[in-house]
Amino acid sequence: MIKIFIIHMNDDDPKKCTAKKMERFSLAKILEPKSRPRGIVLTPYSDVILSKEDLPYALIHGLYAVDISWKHAKEYFENVNGRKRRLPFLVPGNPVNFGHPGQLSTAEAISAALYIMGEKDMALKIMEKFGWGHTFIEMNMELLEEYSRLDRKGIEALDESMQHF
């Protein structure tokens, strides 16, 4: 099982915070902003795309997300440690960023990463905790399945073709 860590920056509305809800259900551990991640760090600014090839490292060192406002994200990620990985093209199903490609909630990002690395049951378990979680899964099911089958090069090629839509 992959340990999930979320560095929480307290930037967003606590009532809409998917990270805090994941912690309440014991699906993730919230860390302080000064924490130094050692595992796979999800960031939209990495040149390296996440793939199933990252699974062995994630099993040992964990999967990290950063719950931060999009306004402050780029500056933070320039200085973060860990093995930085970005997710391929996906569309959010959450009510805040619904339909805006790439602007996933923390829970969606974690769930997508788990799914891509082959931890599908865990990914679905996370999304079950959100009323809109099924929407995210349904909207992205074909892509998630394809990404979970492909190696990094294959995901990069598919991601590149999806960016033109």
N, C-alpha and C positions, 0 to 999 in steps of 0.2 A: 504494500500500500504506500502511496506517495503522501508524504507529509506536506500539508499546505500551510504556507505562512503568508500573511498579508501585512505589509508595512502600511500603517494607517496614518495619514497626514491630517486628519480632521478638517478637510477642506469642504466637504459637502454636507448637505442636509442629513442629519442623523436618521430621520424617518425614512429616507430613501436609500440609506447605506446598505448595499448588499453584503459588504464585508462584515459588518456587525451582525447581520442576520446569520451569516455562515458561522460566525463564532458562537452565537446563541445555540445553534444546532450541533455544536462540536464538530463542524466540518473544516474548520480552519483555526489557526492561532494568530491573534492580532499581535503585531510587534510595534514597538515605538519607532518614531521617525528616524532616530539616530542608528537604528539597527543596520548591520552590515550583512546583506544576503550572501550565502555561499553556493546556493543551488542555481537552478534555472530561474532567471528573472524575466518575466514577461514585460516587454517594452515595445511600444509601436515604433521606436526609433532605431532598432537594431537592423543591421544588414542581413543577419542570419535568421532564416525562417525556422520555426519549430517543426520538428518531425518526430516520428516514432524512434528515430536514432537517438533522441535525447532521453528516452525512458530510463536506461540504466543509470545515468547521472542523476536524474530526478528521484529515482528510488533510493539512492544513497544520500543525496544532499537536500532534497525537497524541491518544491515548486513555490516560487515567490511571485506575488502580485503586489502592486503598489496602489493603494486607494488614494488617489490624488486628483484634484481638479485638473481638467484638460488645460487650463490657463497656466498652471505651474509645472506641468509634466516634463516638458522638454528640458528645462533647466535641471530638474532633479535627476533625470535619467542620464545626463551627461556625466555625472559623478558617481553613479551607483556601481557597486561591485557585482560579482556573480557572472554566470554564463548568460549573457543577454540573448534573448530570442524574441522575435515578433511572430504574431499569428498571421496566417494567410487571410485572404479576403473572406469576411463574414459580415452578416447584417444583424444588427441588434434587434432584439424583440422586446427590450425593456421600454416602459412608457416614456422615459426621459429622452432617449436617443433613437426611438423606433425608426427603423429604415435608413439611418445614416451610416453607411458602411464604415467599419473600423472603430466606431465609437461605442465599444462594448462596455457594459458594466463590469465591475470586478468579478462578480459571480459568473457572468457569461464568459469572460476571458479564461478564468480558471477551468470552467466546465469544458470549453472548447479545447484548451490545452490537454486536459485529461483524455478527452475523446480522441484527439489526434494521436496521442501516445499509446492508445489502446486500452485505457482505463475507462471504458464506456459506462459500466455500471455506476462507478463513482461520479462520472460526469452527469449522468441522468439523475442521480440521487440529489445532487446539488440543485439542479434546475427544478426538481419537484417542490422545493421549498418556496418557490416564487410563483404567484398566480399567473404571471406572464412567461414563466420558464418554458412551458410547452411550446409557446409561440416561437421562441428562439430556436429550439430544437427542430421544430417542424419546418421553419423557414430555411434552415441551414443543413438539414439532414443529408441531402445528396452530397453537398460539399464536404461535410464532416466525414461521411463514409469514405469518400474518395481520398481525402487528405490522410485518413487513417491507414489506407492501403499503400499509399505512395511513399517513396523515399524522399529525401530533402530536394533533390534535383527535380523530381516529378512535381512536388508541391510548388516549387518555385515557378515552374512552367505554367501550371494551372493558375496559380495566383496572378501571374503576369497577364494571362489572357482574361481573367476576371476583372482586372483593374480598368479595362476599357469599357465596361458596362455602365 
